[in-house]
């Protein structure tokens, strides 16, 4: 029997704690045949020291090189041979290791995941260091990614929140096994860890296994995160012999605890969030100046950014940049029409609900909610917050942030023919 359509979006998430303080979030979806389980740790590049930049990401790689009882192949084989998937990723403020598998293989998947996190020997350090250094080098070969990294460094120059997640070549080259072990011991503690699972599973069996696998980790106090960074406005041109100019700019944005983040969501959607957004329609559809152009915003514990990215041929640079600031300026000049607000509101709500057809997205949503808010945000709460945004809210935020002295901009590529003498807002 197929589930009713509304069941796909039912919010059945629950949160539990095991005795040592580790948080467990669960969302059972009995009409599926799989589940995704992840262990999230509240640490990332924003918690690193300058001489160890990239250690969170390096540690993530080393988890998969072997445990006390498994080789790298023996870690992957029992998962992949059953059609499953085991992987990890690092961000500025959290690290996640996760497994996706058929429901009948879930217990073994969780056991492997726990073994990797508890019993890794961090072997082959120098081999994996070279892999990470190659990954860092590869980012510079992708101008879009590199421009975003450069923007972060320019935006928050003296704070780890602005550093590249993968680290720098010099810092990664000097990380020792002792450094890795100390970092692991400091941050991979139960009160700083979250187990999250979504899909088809037996709740009592999962809770029993999580307690068995992770309950032996000793409790310890959580670490404090870094203080807020200082925003650094201005323009920086990084000359490079490539075919396009990559423009990446940002204005101050909200923190994760700022209720106005929903206003920024709609503002970003309207400015450059899709093929009907103002930037896309004006610069790509009407003028034919760029293939890639979009807006974005990111929220963190202590800061946030609202940005725009575009890649254009050098001969189109001046015209494109002028149009970007012209479209940005329109949000300051007048409130957006109600119909535009409603269309973008529904776009965001629809995208969020459709994303919930993925067990990975559901698992991630619960974990991030606990990391950032210490509670599960309900879907109705998020939708209600989006519904509450008004045209005046958007106009107020636009007038507040879209000012020359609050803009940071990176231009990566050929030197612009016309010197940039300021932000034309």
Secondary structure, 3 states (H helix, E strand, C coil): CCCCHHHHHCCCCEEEECCCCCEEEEEECCCCCEEEEEEEECCCHHHCCHHHCCHHHHHHHHHHHEECCCEHHHHHHHHHCCCCEEEEEECCCCEEEEEEEEHHHHHHHHHHHHHHHHHECCCCHHHHHHHHHHHHHHHHCCHHHHHHHHHHHHHCCCCHHHCCCCCCHHHHHCCCHHHHHHHHHHHCCHHHEEEEEEECCCHHHHHHHHHHHHCCCCCCCCCCCCCCCCCCCEEEEEECCCCEEEEEEEEECCCCCCCCHHHHHHHHHHHHCCCCCHHHHHHHHHCCCCCEEEEEEEECCCCEEEEEEEEEEHHHHHHHHHHHHHHHHHHHHCCCCHHHHHHHHHHHHHHHHHHCCCHHHHHHHHHHHHHHHCCCCCHHHHHHHHHCCCHHHHHHHHHHHCCHHHEEEEEEECCCCCCCCCCCC
